[in-house]
Every structure is written in structure tokens, then in C-alpha cells.
Amino acid sequence: MTLHDPMVTADDLWRRLAAHQPAVAAALALKVRNLPGDWPLRELGVSRPEAALTLPSSDPEHRVEIEPCDTADWENCLTCGEAVDDFCRYHRGYMAGYDALHRPLLDAVTLDRDVPVRVALQRLTDDDNATYDGEAAPPADQTSKEVQG
């Protein structure tokens, strides 16, 4: 869902909200119906509703997500599908966690391509244990033969 055209975004947002959260859509419709005549000024600080269409987003980096996340399959996740070039909040967090957990392993293997994954994992475990125990971590420039031997 793009946020460039507010009218298109509003139509899309309403359609998705009514399909996935009908009670919330009904509550929103009732709230909008009960707004006072001067709501644009009270709520948005502009005198006419049309003037509000040009107001910038408070957080242009993130969009409103209505569709339920598909936690099993990011390729078919409807929430991810709301934006063409981004993941939903769930999958952004998943990817950040995956990167945080696997980046050290990838970096270790990239530094020394002759090191088996088993040895790289052992080095990372040893580094973590040494840091946790308050000991100094072993030098990072050990060769695979020194670690294996």
C-alpha cells in the first residue's frame, strides 16, 4: 500500500479494514459520523478537510498495517504485500533477528574460508562464553589449524 495518494490509500485501507477487522471498521465509521463540524481544525490544525490531504505523515518510513501477518510464509504474507518494497513489521523484526544471529557466523566464515562451519560455531561459542565469564576472548586471528589442533 503506497502512501503517496491519500484518497487511494484511504480506499485501500478501508477495504482491508472492513475485510479483516469489521468491528474496528464499524467503530471507525461511527466515530467519523459523530465528529463535530470543525474537526479538521480541532484534530489536524487545518480549516478544511481537503487541506489535510497534503499534510505529511508523522512517520513516513512506516505504514499502517491492516492485513494479518502470515508468520509461516513471508512470500505470501498479505501484510508484506501491502508495500511493494518492504516487509511487514513482523517480518522486518524476523529478518533483523535472523541477521543478528547469523551475521557473526557469516563474518567468521568469510574471514577464513578454510574454516569448517563447526569450527566457526565453536569459536563464536567460545567468544560468547569467555565474554560471559569475564575472561578475555581468544585472539581473532587464530588459524583453523590452531583451533582444530
C-alpha positions, 0 to 999 in steps of 0.5 A: 500500500503506497502512501503517496495518494491519500484518497487511494490509500484511504480506499485501500485501507478501508477495504482491508479494514472492513475485510479483516477487522469489521468491528474496528471498521464499524467503530471507525465509521461511527466515530467519523459520523459523530465528529463535530463540524470543525474537526479538521481544525480541532484534530489536524490544525487545518480549516478544511478537510481537503487541506489535510490531504497534503499534510505529511505523515508523522512517520513516513518510513512506516505504514499502517498495517491492516492485513494479518501477518502470515508468520509461516510464509513471508512470500505470501504474507498479505501484510508484506504485500501491502508495500511493494518494497518492504516487509511487514513489521513482523517480518522486518523484526524476523529478518533483523533477528535472523541477521543478528544471529547469523551475521557473526557466523557469516563474518567468521566464515568469510574471514577464513574460508578454510574454516569448517562451519563447526569450527566457526560455531565453536569459536563464536561459542567460545567468544560468547562464553569467555565474554560471559565469564569475564575472561578475555576472548581468544585472539581473532586471528587464530588459524583453523589449524590452531583451533582444530589442533 
